[in-house]
Amino acid sequence: MAKELNEPDNDITALTVRVPRALVSNIDHERKARAVQVPRNTWILEAVVEKLDREKQGKHNGMGQGADDGEK
């Protein structure tokens, strides 16, 4: 059966993030420079994935220094 449109996606977590206006402006500038426009949320998710990949790669090379947010 098809998923109802108003049914929440249990695989998504909403976050509220405080970001300096200047950083948002820089993000928007980079987004608009792309050949294909993407929403700000998509751009930020891509950046997070890239950062996680770099952190993971650094740990495999013995160089990782990721922040501990207390979650296990």
C-alpha angles and dihedrals in degrees: 000000000000118000114255114248093231094048111108118242106241091202093065126077120197116222131190111215126184109219127179112250092238090057091049088050090052091048091050091048091054093045092052091050091063121102088230116041118231129188117261090247091056092048091051092047090051090051092050092050091049090050092048090050091052091048091049091048091049092051090052088053093047092250103099118127103170121172117254110228092183095254121124 
